[in-house]
Structure formats: structure tokens, C-alpha cells
Amino acid sequence: MLHVFEFTFNPYQENTYILADQAGHCAIVDPGCYTASEQQALVRFIESQALKPILLLNTHGHVDHMLGNRFVKQTYDVPFHTHKIVVDELKSVPSYAAMFGMTVEPSPEPDHFIDEGDVVEVGTEKLEVLFTPGHSPGHISFFHRESKQLFSGDVLFQNSIGRVDLPGGNYETLMSSIVRKLLPLGQEVIVYPGHGDPTTIAAESQHNPYIRQYLGV
């Protein structure tokens, strides 16, 4: 059984997820903890639940999703997995974050690259890796098939989609990722996005205006 814990961090209101198996082994996905109080909130929760971090995962390398990378890596000494294209995104963060008045520590280098078709093991639970570019060139999503839960990063939101006006963004690529990779996962799939509330593939198939317009329905 996969246990999902959600935190909303930093000025961008980014969703950070802790995914844990029954024994408490867990992956920290897109740690957005920026301030010391946010970092300590993450640590206190992990301690209170007796969780055992074993992985750091990034869906992509935009600033709001990686602010806690170095903190998590240094605190828990866990391997860091992401897509190889994300490395370039991570390297560019400190310079452009400074333009917005943010001081961002460089992210550690990934220990392992993952791509479409790979499976990430979180203790006894398995996350399938989906390559879902469009919001960013190296974006990946994680799917827990047994519980039908999808962690979509900034690809798909409740009644919206990821923005495509950032470097490397592309509308056609994003919509292809959504229509070809995410919608076929099944109407009952719960979607946990990088911002905002959870939704379902059914709800987005029926009501998301971007999807409906793209499909001509």
C-alpha cells in the first residue's frame, strides 16, 4: 500500500510529496521547502511518522520543485533520481532565481538517471516512470499502478495544464504528453499535481477546457 503525504511550500505554493510503503520507507518527490521553518516542518513530520527516507525524486528542475534538493540530500544522504535532461534545468536555477530576489543553493548532481519505462522502487512499492515533456524538456511523471495514483508534476492540473512559456516549453509536446501518456492510464486514476488540489483523469477528460479544446470536443 502506498501512503501519500502532501506539503505545500515556498512562495510558488508548490506541492511536495512523501510516498511511503507500509514499513515507512519513503521517497521525497520535488522537495520545495525553502525556508528553515519549511525544512524543519518536513523533518518533524518524517520523525513523527517514523519514516525512513530512501530516495529523492524530481519530476523536473524548475526552481519551485528543487529548492529543498540540497537540504534533503544532506539531511538524509539518499540517492537522487531524475531525468538526464533535468540536469541542465537544475544548473540554471541559481542564476535566474536571483533575478526574482531568491537565493537558491545549487542542487546536488543526480546519482541516477531515469526515463520512460523505468520502475522506481520505494521499499515494496513500485513507481512507473513516464516521460512527459512539454512544460519542460525533461519532465517525468510517476505512476503507482496498483493504487492508480499519478504524480504529474507540472503537466496536468485541476482544470488546467502546465505553462509552456518558460524555456523549453512547448504546447504541442505538452498536450501530446497528456493525451498519449496520461489519459490512457484510466478514468479512475487520481492525479496529484505539482500545484493545487488533486483531481482525476475522469474529471480532466470531461471538464478540462484545454484538453477538450485540443481534442475538439
N, C-alpha and C positions, 0 to 999 in steps of 0.2 A: 504493500500500500504506500502510495506517495503522499506525503504530508506537505502542504504548501503554506508558507508563511510570507506575508507581504508587508513591506515597509515603503513609505513614500518619503523621499529625501530630496534635499537641495533645492535651490530656487526654481528649478525646472519641474518640480513635482514629479520626479521620476520614480517608477516602481522598481524596487529591489526585491528579489525573491530568494527565499531559502527553501530548497527542496530536499526533503529528508525521507529516508526509508524507515521501516518500523524500529530498527535498532538505533536510530538517531544519526546515522552517517548522513552528511548533508553536503550539497553544493550551494554556493552563493552565486547567484546569477545577477550580473550587471550591478555591482555594488555602487550606489550613487551617494553614499554617505560622505559629506563634505566637511561639516564642522566637527569639532571634538565631541559635542553633545550627540550628534548623529552617530558617530563612530562608537561611542560608548553605549548608545541605545542598542546597537547591533550586538555588541559584545555581551551586554547584560541579558539580552533575550537568549542568545545562544547558551549562556551559562545557566539561565533559569530553566531551560528546557533540556539541559544535559545533552546538547547536540554536539556532534563531532565533525567539524568541517574537514572535508577531504578533497574538495575541488573548488576552483574559481572559474566561472564561465562568463564570457562576454558575447552577447548577440552581435554587437558592433562596437565601433570605437569612438562614438561621439561623446563629447565632454560629460554630459549628464549621466552617462551609463558607466563611466570608468573612474569617477572621482575617488572611489574607495579601493581601487585595484591595489595600489601600493600598501595601503593600510591592511587589507585582508591578507595579502601575501606575507607581509612582515609579521602580522599577528599570529597567523595560523600555519605558515610555511606549507601551503598547499600548492599543488601543480595548477598552472593557469592554462586553460584550453580556449582557443578561439580559431577563427578562420585566418589563413595566412594573409589575406588582403587587409584584414583589420589592423595589422601592424603599422601600415602607413598612416591610417587614421589616428592611431594612438600617439604616434610620434608628433603629429601636427597639433595636438591638443594644447600643450602649454603655451604656444605662441599665439594661437587665436583666442584662447581663453583670456589672455592678458588684455586683449582689446576690449573685453567686457568687464574689466576690473577684477577678474578672478585669478588667484594664484593657485596653480594646479601642479602638483608633483607629477613628474613623468611616470607613466605606467611601467611596471616591470615587463620585460620581454615574455611572450608566451613560452611555455615549456613544451607545448604540443599543439599541432595544427589539426583541426577537424573540418570535415567537409560533408557534403551530401552523401547519405548512405552510411555514415559512421554511427556508431552507438556509444554513448557515454554512460558509464555505469556509476550510479550513485548508490553504493552499497549493493543491495539486492534489486534495486530499481534501474530500469533502462530508459534512457532518453535518446530518441532518434534525432539525428541532425538533418535539418532541411536547409538547403542553400536558397535564401530568399532575398536576393538583391533588389535594388530599386530605390529604397530610402538611402542606402549607402551601398557601395560596390561589393563589400564583403559580408553583408548581413546574413546571419544564420538564425534559424528558429529551432526550438526544441519541442519535441512531441513525445508525451508519455502515452503510448498506445493503450496500455491496459486500463488506465483511468480516463482515457480520451481527454487529456488536458494538453493544451498548446501554449507555449510561452513564445509570443510572437514579436517581442522587442518592439520596434517602431514600424512594423509593416502594416498591421491591421489594428484598428481601434474600434470602440463602440461608435457606430455611425460615421466613421471617418477612416482615413488611411494615413500612412506616414507622409511627411512632407518630402518634396522632391526638388526643392530649390537650394539645397545645400550641395557642396562639392561632391560630384559623383552620383547625384540623384538623377533618376530617370523615370518618368511617369509610366511609359510602356513596359519597362522592365519590372517596375513595382506591381502593376496590375497583372502582369503575367505570373509573377510570384504568387499573388493572392489567388488568382483563378486556377492556375495549374497545380500549385503545391498545397495551398491551404484549404480551399473549398472542398476538394475531393476527400479530405480526411474524414468528413462525415458531419451531418447536420447536428448531431448531439455533442460535438466537441466543444468544450469550454475554452475560451480564449483569454489568456492572461496577458494584457498588453503592457508596453513599457510606460504608459501614462494612462490615467483614468481607470474606470471600473472594468471588471471582467464582462465578457459578452459570450455569445455562442456563434458558431458557424451558421446555424439556422437563422438567428436574428440578423446577422450581417448579410446573408444571402437574400433575405426578404426585404430588409429595410435600409441597408447601407446605400446612400444615394450615389456614391462613387462607383460601387460595384454594379448597381442597377443601370447606371448610365453607360458604363463600359460594355455591359452585356446587351444593352439595347432593350431592357425590359421595363 
